[in-house]
Amino acid sequence: MTKPKLFILTTIPLSLIFFRGQIRFLKSEFDVEIVSSSGDYLQSIATEEKVKHHTIEIQREISFLKDLKSLILLIQLFITNRPQMIHGSTPKAGLLSMIAGWFAKVPVRIYYVHGLRYQGATGLKRKILMNFESLSCFFATDIFAVSQGVQTELVKDGITLKKIQIILNGSVNGINTDFFSPTNTGIQDVKKQFDISENDFVYGFVGRIVRDKGINELINSFLAINKEQPHTKLLLVGNYEDELDPIDDALKLEIRTNKNIIFAGFQQDVRSFLKIMDVFVFPSYREGFGVSLMEAAAMNVPSIAADIIGCNEIIKSGYNGILVPIKSKEELQKAMELVLHNPSLVAQMKNVCRQYVIDKYDQSKLWEATLSSYSKLSVSKD
């Protein structure tokens, strides 16, 4: 019996990392192929997951002529290959794939909402992005949200009247708690590499080094603390995106020149870096679901995070971390000082954060539930 064909689409190849392992798992019942813009990671994940890939350039920012070209190419791709299901995620790929799938009469069009980009915008751009979100939902046959918070906001903001589903407790791919484990023998000790001593207190961050992730507030808070507590370090793991959302130039200079700020750049495997953090700090302005918070918790690292959707479902303030108001440098600094001066509080949170993630976001359970959900959709549209 021929397996139904499922296309998974993202705007840029790096976003496919959210489906790492899951793609191969879905192949038990689907003929899976992946679609994204060009990039080395598209080829590498296709090889790793043993699936066919298609390259279609999709711009992250609004570009009507280029977007129209991408839309036409997607329609041609769907008509030629006749997938029974398409799974569009990330804002632009989600929008274009849902429209293209409607034109190509793809029976099952899944729009998976990872986050709400319009929440970081204002004025006319916010209205445009909200309309794009509504269009994605309109052309989809089925909508999934990555978290309860995203589901609530979609309804509250009037984006769609359609049913919005969540798989288990949320997240796209769950967490592999065997891989993300402080006792995993494959993790290297990088303390000496970055001149971190046993007496240093390490604040850490993993993600894009952009304004939208609260990097300006994080660095300014750290600088104020480090001035009084020179044994503190700030470890930054991630890449800049200056063309989309640059941080302040003065802070970029501080990252380059301050000996107590360690910039490790983008890392395929972040476990070695998470392991040497005392506390993970994630003051993001908007999230669909804070994957890096789950990874840190699985590594026994408690977090300080912004009290926003996508974070406050993972972090329970005072239990496995601390929540702070969005964009508040003052409150962020207070929380960072609190954990620095209260090792017993940090130890208490470390004792529970890993088990909390295991109980709610186990990857194998999420994959099974995802496969079941997609299989039911496939059967229902036959």
ROZA-449452 format. One record per residue: residue in three letters; x, y, z of N, C-alpha, C in turn. Coordinates in steps of 0.2 Angstrom, whole numbers, plus 5000, padded with zeros to 4 digits. Layout:
alaXYZXYZXYZ
...
***
This chain:
met500449945000500050005000500450065000
thr500350114996500750174995500550225001
lys501150245004501050295009500850365007
pro500350395011500250465009500850505009
lys500850555004501450595004501350665008
leu501850675012501750735017502350775016
phe502250845014502750895013502850935020
ile503350945022503550985028503951045025
leu503651105027503951175024504151225029
thr504651255028504951305033505251365028
thr505251425031505551475027506251465026
ile506651455031507351445031507551375033
pro508051345031508251275032508351265040
leu508651315043508851305050508251295054
ser507651315052507051305056506851225056
leu507051185051506951115051507251085057
ile507651115060507951085066507451065071
phe506851105071506251095076505951025075
phe506050995069505750925067506350875067
arg506850885069507450835069507250775073
gly507250715069507050655072506350635071
gln505950685071505250675070505050665063
ile505450695058505350685051505450605050
arg506050575052506150505051505650465055
phe505350485060504850445064504150445060
leu504050505057503350505053503450465047
lys504050445045504050405039503850335039
ser503650315046503350245047502650245043
glu502350305043501650305039501550355034
phe502050395033502050445027502650445023
asp502550465017503150475012503350555013
val503850565017503950635019504450665015
glu504350725013504850765009504850835012
ile505450875012505550935015505650995010
val505351055012505451105007505651165011
ser506151205008506451265012506851305007
ser507051365009507551405005508251365005
ser508651385000509351355000509751365006
gly510151315007510651325013510951255014
asp511551255017511851195018511451145023
tyr511051175027510751135032510151095029
leu509851125024509351085020509551015018
gln510151015014510450955012510650915018
ser510950935023511150895028510650865032
ile510050905034509550865037509150815033
ala509150835026508750785022509150725022
thr509850725022510250665022510150625029
glu510150665034510150635041509450605042
glu508950635039508250605040508050555035
lys508550555030508350505024507750525020
val507650585018507050605015507350655009
lys506850655004506950704998506850775000
his507250824997507150894998507050934992
his506650984993506551034987506751104989
thr507051134985507351204987506851254983
ile506551304987506151354984506351414989
glu506651464986506851524990506251564992
ile506251574999505651615002505951665007
gln505751725006506051785010505651785016
arg506051805022505751805028505351875029
glu505651925026505251995026504751995021
ile504352045021503852055016504152085010
ser504052045004504352064997503852034992
phe503352084990502752054986502952024980
leu503452044976503652014970503951954971
lys504451944976504751884977504351834980
asp503851864985503351814988502851784982
leu502751824977502251804972502651744968
lys503351754967503751704963503751644967
ser503851644974503851584978503251554978
leu502651594978501951564978501851524972
ile502051544966501951514960502351444960
leu503051454962503451394962503151334967
leu502851364972502551314977501951274974
ile501551314970500951284967501151234962
gln501651254958501951204953502251144956
leu502551154962502851094966502251044968
phe501751074971501251034973500851004968
ile500751034962500351004957500750954953
thr501450964953501850904950501950844955
asn501950854961502150804966501550774969
arg500950814969500350784972500350764979
pro500650804984500650774991499850774993
gln499750724998499050725001499050775007
met499650785010499650835016500250875015
ile500150945017500650985018500651015025
his501251025028501351055034501751115034
gly501451175034501751235034501851265041
ser502551285042502651325048503151375047
thr503251415052503651485051503151535047
pro503151595049502651635046502551635038
lys503151655035503051665028502951595024
ala503351545026503151475023502451455024
gly502251465030501551445032501051475028
leu501151545027500651585023500651555016
leu501251555013501351545005501151465004
ser501251425008501151355007500351335008
met500051375013499351365013498951395007
ile499151445005498851474999498951434993
ala499651414992499851364986499451304987
gly499351274993499051214994498351214992
trp497951274993497251284992497251284984
phe497651324981497651324973497751254970
ala498251214973498351154970497951094973
lys497451114977496951064979497251014983
val497751024988498050984992497450964998
pro497350904999496750885003496850905010
val497450895013497550915020498150965020
arg497951025023498451085024498451105031
ile499051085034499151095041499551155042
tyr499251205045499651265047499851255055
tyr500451255056500751245063500951305065
val500651335070500851405072501351395078
his501951415076502551415081502551475086
gly502351535083502351595087501951645083
leu501851705086501451755083501951815082
arg502151825076502651875074502351945075
tyr501751955074501452015074501552045081
gln501652005086501652035093502252075094
gly502752065090503352105090503352165086
ala502752185083502752235078502252285080
thr502252345077501752395079501452435073
gly500952465073500652505068500452465062
leu500652495056500352465050500652395049
lys501352385051501652315050501252265054
arg501052285060500752235064500052215061
lys499752265058499052245055499152205049
ile499752215045499852175039500052105042
leu500452095047500652035049500051995052
met499552025056498951995058498551975052
asn498452015047498051995041498351925038
phe499051925038499451865035499251805039
glu499251815046499151755050498351735049
ser497951785048497251765047497151725040
leu497551745035497551715029497851645029
ser498351635033498651565034498151525037
cys497751545042497251505045496651495040
phe496451545036495951535032496051485026
phe496651475024496751435018496951365021
ala497051355028497251295031496651255032
thr496651185031496151145033496151125040
asp496751125043496851115050497351155053
ile497251175059497751225063497951195069
phe498651195070498951175077499351225080
ala499251235086499651285090500251255094
val500751285095501351255098501251255106
ser500751305108500651305115499951335117
gln499751325123499151345125499051425124
gly499651455126499651535125499551555118
val499851525113499751545106499051525104
gln498751475106498051455105497551515108
thr497751535114497351585117497351655113
glu497951665111498051735108497751735101
leu497751675098497451675091496751685091
val496451665097495651675098495551745100
lys495951765105495851835108495951885103
asp496451875098496551935093496151925087
gly495651875087495151865081495551845075
ile496051805076496451785070496051735066
thr495651685069495251635066494751605071
leu494151585068493651555071493651475071
lys494151455067494251385066494551345073
lys494451285074494651245079495451245079
ile495751255085496451255085496651205090
gln497051155087497251095091497951105094
ile498051075100498751065103498850995104
ile499450975103499650905104499950895111
leu499650855115499850845122499950905125
asn500550925128500650985132500951035128
gly500951025122501251085117502051065116
ser502351105112502951105109502951075102
val503451085098503451055091503750985091
asn504250975095504650915094504750885101
gly504550915106504650885113505450885115
ile505650855119506350855122506550785122
asn507150775119507550705120507950715127
thr507650685132507950695139508550645140
asp508650595135509250555135509850595132
phe509650635127510150675124510350735128
phe509850775130509950825134509950805142
ser510450775144510550755151511250775153
pro511250795159511950815162512450755163
thr512150695163512550635164512750605157
asn512550635151512650605145513450605144
thr513750555142514450545141514750585135
gly514350605131514550635125514650705126
ile514550735132514650805133515350825135
gln515550875132516250895133516250955138
asp516850955142516951015147517251065143
val516951125143517251185139517451235144
lys517451225150517551275155518251305154
lys518751265153519451285152519551325145
gln519151305140519251335134519051405134
phe518551425139518351495139518551525146
asp519051495149519351525155518851535160
ile518451485162517951495167518151455173
ser518251485179518451445184517851415188
glu518051375193517551345197517151395202
asn517451455203517151505207516751555204
asp516751545197516351595193515551575193
phe515151625193514451615192514251625185
val513951585181513851585174513151595173
tyr512951655170512351665167512351645160
gly511851615157511951595150511351605146
phe511451615139510851625135511051585128
val510451555126510551515119509951545115
gly510151565109509651595104509951645100
arg509551675096509751725091509951785095
ile510551815093510751875097510451935093
val509851945095509452005092509052045098
arg508852105096508452145101507852105103
asp507452075099506852035101506951985106
lys507551965107507651915112507851945119
gly507752005119507952045126508652045127
ile509052045122509852045123510052115126
asn509752165123509952235126509852235134
glu509252205136509152205143509652165147
leu509752105144510152055147510852075148
ile511152105143511852135143511852195148
asn511452235148511452295152511352275160
ser510952225161510852195168511552165170
phe511752125166512452085167512952135169
leu513052195165513552235166513552275173
ala512952285175512852315181513052275187
ile512852205186513052155191513752145191
asn514052135185514752115185515252175188
lys514952235187515352285190515452275197
glu514952255201515052245208515252165210
gln515152125205515352055206515752025200
pro516352035201516852025195516851945193
his516651905198516751835197516151805193
thr515651855190515151825186515351835179
lys515051785175515151785168514451775164
leu514451805158513851795154514051755147
leu513751695146513951655141513351665135
leu513551685129513051695124513151645118
val512651605117512751555112512251565106
gly512451585100511951605095512251645090
asn511851665085512151705079511751775079
tyr512151825076511851885075511351885069
glu510851935069510451945063510352015062
asp510852045060510952115060510452145054
glu510352105049509852135044509152135046
leu508952095051508252095053508152135060
asp508552115065508452145071509052155075
pro509452205074510152215077510052235084
ile510552215088510552245095510952315094
asp511052345100511352415100512052405098
asp512352445094513052445092513552445098
ala513352485103513752495109513852425113
leu513252385113513252325117513652265112
lys513552275106513952225102514752235103
leu514952305104515652315105515752285112
glu515352295117515452265124515552195123
ile515152155119515252085119515952065116
arg516152105111516852095108517452105113
thr517352155118517852175122517852165129
asn517252145132517252125139517452055140
lys517952055144518251985146517751935149
asn517251965152516751925156516151905152
ile516151935146515551915141515851865136
ile515651805136515951755132515451745126
phe515651755120515251745114515451685110
ala515051635111515251565108514951555101
gly514551605098514251595092513751545091
phe513551525085513051475084513351405085
gln513051365088513251295090512751245088
gln512951195084512451135083512251095089
asp512751085093512651055100512751105106
val512251115109512251165114512351135121
arg512351075122512351035128512951055133
ser513551065129514151075133514151145136
phe513751185133513751255135513151265141
leu512651225140512151225145512351205151
lys512851145151513051115157513451165161
ile513751215159514251255163513851315165
met513251325163512851375166512551365173
asp512551415177512251415183511451425183
val511351475179510651495177510551515170
phe510051495167509951515160509451575160
val509651625156509251685156508951705149
phe508251705149507951715142507351765143
pro507551835142507151885143506751905136
ser506551855132506351865125505651905125
tyr505551945120504951985120504351945117
arg504451895113503851855111504151785109
glu503751735111503951665109503351625108
gly503351575104502851525103502851475108
phe503551445109503651395114504451395115
gly504651405121505351415122505751355123
val505951325117506251265116506951265120
ser507251325120507951325124507751315131
leu507251345134507051335141506951265143
met506651225138506651145139507251115139
glu507751135135508351105134508751125140
ala508751185143509151205149508851165155
ala508251155156507951125161508151055161
ala508151015155508350945155509050935157
met509450995156510150985158510251015166
asn509651015169509651035176509851105178
val509651155173509851225173509151265174
pro509051295180508451335180508551395176
ser507951425175507951485171507651545174
ile507851605171507551665172507251685165
ala506551695165506251705158505751765159
ala505651795153505051845153504451805154
asp503951845157503251815158502851825152
ile502951785147502551785141502351715139
ile501851715134501651655132502251615129
gly502251555129502851515127503451505132
cys503351545137503851535142503551525149
asn502951555150502651545157502251475157
glu502251435152501951365152502551315154
ile503151335153503751295155504051315161
ile504051375163504351405169503751425174
lys503851395180503351415185503751445190
ser503651515191504051555195504051535202
gly504751525204504851505211504951435212
tyr504751395207504751325207505351295203
asn505351305196505951285192506251345188
gly506051405191506451465188506051525190
ile506251585187505951645189505651685183
leu505051705183504751745178504851825180
val504951865175505051935176504651965170
pro504452035172504052065167504452085160
ile504052075155504452085148504752155148
lys505352165145505652225143505852265149
ser505852235155506052265161506752255163
lys507252295162507952285164508052285171
glu507652325175507652325182507452265185
glu506852235183506652175186507052115184
leu507352115178507852065176508452065180
gln508752125181509352125186509152105193
lys508652125195508452095202508452025203
ala508151995197508051915197508751885197
met509251915192509851895191510251905198
glu510151955201510551965208510251915213
leu509651905213509351855218509651785217
val509651755211509951695211510751695212
leu511051745211511751755212511951745220
his511451775224511551785231511151725235
asn510851685231510451635235510551565232
pro511151535233511351465230510851415232
ser510551425238510051375240509451375236
leu509251435234508651435229508751405222
val509351415220509651385214509651315214
ala509851285220509951215221509251185221
gln508751225224508051195225507751195218
met507851245214507551245207507851185203
lys508551175204508851125200508551055202
asn508351045208508150985210507450955206
val507151005203506450995200506451005193
cys506851045190506751065183506851015178
arg507250965179507350915174506750865174
gln506450845180505950805180505250835178
tyr505250895179504650935176504650925168
val505150935165505150925158505050855156
ile505350805159505250735157504450725158
asp504150745163503450725164503050755159
lys503150815156502750855152502850855145
tyr503550845143503750855136504150805133
asp504050745136504450685133504350675126
gln504950675122504950675115504550615112
ser504750555114504450495111503650495112
lys503350525117502650525118502350585113
leu502750635112502450685108502450665100
trp503050625098503050595092502450555090
glu502350505095501750465094501150495094
ala500950545098500350585097500350625091
thr500850655088500850685082500750645076
leu501050585076500950535071500150515071
ser499850505077499150485077498750535075
ser498850605076498450655074498550665067
tyr499050665064499150665056498850605053
ser498950545056498650495052497850495052
lys497550525057496850535057496650585052
leu497050635051496850685046496850655039
ser497350615038497550585032496950535030
val496650495035496150455034495450485033
ser495350545036494750575036494650615029
lys495250625026495150665019495150615014
asp495250555015495250505009494550495006
***
